[in-house]
Amino acid sequence: MQSIAEPALAVVVGASGGIGRALVVGLRQDPCFAAVHALSRRPAGLALPGVEEGRLDLADEDSIEAAAALIANREPVRLVLVATGMLHRHGLQPEKTFKQARAEHLAESFAVNAIGPLLVAKHFLPLLPRKGKSIFAVLSARVGSIGDNQLGGWYGYRASKAALNMLVRCLAIEMARTHPDAVCVGLHPGTVDTDLSQPFQAGVPPSRLFRPEESAGRLLTVLDQLDHTDTGGCFAWDGSRIPP
Ligand SMILES: NC(=O)c1ccc[n+]([C@@H]2O[C@H](COP(=O)([O-])OP(=O)(O)OC[C@H]3O[C@@H](n4cnc5c(N)ncnc54)[C@H](OP(=O)(O)O)[C@@H]3O)[C@@H](O)[C@H]2O)c1
């Protein structure tokens, strides 16, 4: 990343996921970053030089606080990327209609997709230097855009990503008061071939189904190009702005 002062640390939360893993691999090849901290609930098992792995469960705030404490007082953290997320789990599929709404699935979607990333911000934003560009980015989704919603359905996923986008906007406003160069954004990675999208890939043309490393590379390029004037927004893999 040409826009980041070195030497710096990068942190990826959700390093065991399809896109998270590819982001770690991409960042570790970037000379701007002295080391990459790869945090995940399930061991990511990356075993790569320059990558330090650690445990973080979004449902356990103590684990988030402990992971941040281990990184504090080292090189400045210039990039925190939250690559966690949930669309389906334990046989719970995204709702096609309001008639399928289930409280526990909705609550879990909000816990993983919105509340968890906010708790990561709570413990990691204080590590960002006040001067110079630093980035807090979370993987959101185009379907979290209210303005872009023409299809409906996926109630829990859409609503929790819309909530995430609002949280990012709030974080950006608050951070701008003390960190004028900081960039705090949501990202849409495109449709990416991972466990999350696997059950829904049938109608996706091959040219629109990205490999994780392809998406990760594009997202890192987008982050490199953003500056403080973009903070608070949500951006797609091609750099285009997604409406709120
Ligand atoms: N793939 C796509 O087409 C697509 C499209 C639009 C947006 N996105 C977004 O991109 C992000 C990454 O998705 P992906 O495709 O890489 O999915 P993925 O392969 O299923 O990875 C999801 C990641 O989230 C982690 N996670 C879930 N719950 C967690 C918790 N409580 N604590 C800590 N980590 C937790 C998983 O950890 P475990 O390994 O421990 O389960 C895993 O690392 C998500 O936010 C998703 O909404 C993806």
The ligand as an SDF file (V2000), in Angstrom:
LIG
                    3D

 48 52  0  0  0  0  0  0  0  0999 V2000
  -18.4620  -14.4860    0.0280 N   0  0  0  0  0  0  0  0  0  0  0  0
  -19.2240  -13.5780   -0.5090 C   0  0  0  0  0  0  0  0  0  0  0  0
  -19.7130  -13.7400   -1.6440 O   0  0  0  0  0  0  0  0  0  0  0  0
  -19.5410  -12.2980    0.2220 C   0  0  0  0  0  0  0  0  0  0  0  0
  -20.3460  -11.3370   -0.4120 C   0  0  0  0  0  0  0  0  0  0  0  0
  -20.6370  -10.1540    0.2340 C   0  0  0  0  0  0  0  0  0  0  0  0
  -20.1240   -9.9410    1.5020 C   0  0  0  0  0  0  0  0  0  0  0  0
  -19.3400  -10.8800    2.1160 N   0  0  0  0  0  0  0  0  0  0  0  0
  -18.8500  -10.6150    3.4670 C   0  0  0  0  0  0  0  0  0  0  0  0
  -17.4720  -10.8740    3.5630 O   0  0  0  0  0  0  0  0  0  0  0  0
  -17.1510  -11.3050    4.8890 C   0  0  0  0  0  0  0  0  0  0  0  0
  -16.3100  -12.5710    4.8430 C   0  0  0  0  0  0  0  0  0  0  0  0
  -17.0750  -13.5950    4.2490 O   0  0  0  0  0  0  0  0  0  0  0  0
  -16.4590  -14.9520    3.6790 P   0  0  0  0  0  0  0  0  0  0  0  0
  -17.0940  -15.1400    2.3690 O   0  0  0  0  0  0  0  0  0  0  0  0
  -14.9850  -14.9460    3.8060 O   0  0  0  0  0  0  0  0  0  0  0  0
  -17.1020  -15.9960    4.7000 O   0  0  0  0  0  0  0  0  0  0  0  0
  -16.5210  -17.2720    5.4500 P   0  0  0  0  0  0  0  0  0  0  0  0
  -15.5030  -17.9580    4.6270 O   0  0  0  0  0  0  0  0  0  0  0  0
  -17.7170  -18.0250    5.9120 O   0  0  0  0  0  0  0  0  0  0  0  0
  -15.7720  -16.6230    6.7240 O   0  0  0  0  0  0  0  0  0  0  0  0
  -16.5020  -16.0800    7.7890 C   0  0  0  0  0  0  0  0  0  0  0  0
  -15.5370  -15.7410    8.8890 C   0  0  0  0  0  0  0  0  0  0  0  0
  -16.2850  -15.1610    9.9810 O   0  0  0  0  0  0  0  0  0  0  0  0
  -15.8370  -15.7710   11.1780 C   0  0  0  0  0  0  0  0  0  0  0  0
  -16.7910  -15.7140   12.2670 N   0  0  0  0  0  0  0  0  0  0  0  0
  -18.1030  -16.0150   12.2540 C   0  0  0  0  0  0  0  0  0  0  0  0
  -18.5990  -15.8690   13.4940 N   0  0  0  0  0  0  0  0  0  0  0  0
  -17.5600  -15.4800   14.2920 C   0  0  0  0  0  0  0  0  0  0  0  0
  -17.4150  -15.1710   15.6740 C   0  0  0  0  0  0  0  0  0  0  0  0
  -18.4190  -15.2410   16.5350 N   0  0  0  0  0  0  0  0  0  0  0  0
  -16.1950  -14.7890   16.1390 N   0  0  0  0  0  0  0  0  0  0  0  0
  -15.1430  -14.7240   15.2970 C   0  0  0  0  0  0  0  0  0  0  0  0
  -15.2090  -15.0050   13.9900 N   0  0  0  0  0  0  0  0  0  0  0  0
  -16.4110  -15.3830   13.5140 C   0  0  0  0  0  0  0  0  0  0  0  0
  -15.5810  -17.2160   10.7650 C   0  0  0  0  0  0  0  0  0  0  0  0
  -14.8330  -17.8540   11.7800 O   0  0  0  0  0  0  0  0  0  0  0  0
  -14.8780  -19.4530   11.9960 P   0  0  0  0  0  0  0  0  0  0  0  0
  -13.9050  -19.9940   11.0050 O   0  0  0  0  0  0  0  0  0  0  0  0
  -14.4360  -19.6100   13.4100 O   0  0  0  0  0  0  0  0  0  0  0  0
  -16.3010  -19.8940   11.7640 O   0  0  0  0  0  0  0  0  0  0  0  0
  -14.8120  -16.9760    9.4730 C   0  0  0  0  0  0  0  0  0  0  0  0
  -13.4730  -16.6230    9.7560 O   0  0  0  0  0  0  0  0  0  0  0  0
  -18.4990  -11.4370    5.6200 C   0  0  0  0  0  0  0  0  0  0  0  0
  -18.7330  -10.2750    6.3730 O   0  0  0  0  0  0  0  0  0  0  0  0
  -19.5040  -11.5230    4.4950 C   0  0  0  0  0  0  0  0  0  0  0  0
  -20.7740  -11.0440    4.8910 O   0  0  0  0  0  0  0  0  0  0  0  0
  -19.0320  -12.0530    1.5010 C   0  0  0  0  0  0  0  0  0  0  0  0
  1  2  1  0
  2  3  2  0
  2  4  1  0
  4  5  1  0
  4 48  2  0
  5  6  2  0
  6  7  1  0
  7  8  2  0
  8  9  1  0
  8 48  1  0
  9 10  1  0
  9 46  1  0
 10 11  1  0
 11 12  1  0
 11 44  1  0
 12 13  1  0
 13 14  1  0
 14 15  2  0
 14 16  1  0
 14 17  1  0
 17 18  1  0
 18 19  2  0
 18 20  1  0
 18 21  1  0
 21 22  1  0
 22 23  1  0
 23 24  1  0
 23 42  1  0
 24 25  1  0
 25 26  1  0
 25 36  1  0
 26 27  1  0
 26 35  1  0
 27 28  2  0
 28 29  1  0
 29 30  1  0
 29 35  2  0
 30 31  1  0
 30 32  2  0
 32 33  1  0
 33 34  2  0
 34 35  1  0
 36 37  1  0
 36 42  1  0
 37 38  1  0
 38 39  2  0
 38 40  1  0
 38 41  1  0
 42 43  1  0
 44 45  1  0
 44 46  1  0
 46 47  1  0
M  CHG  2   8   1  16  -1
M  END
$$$$
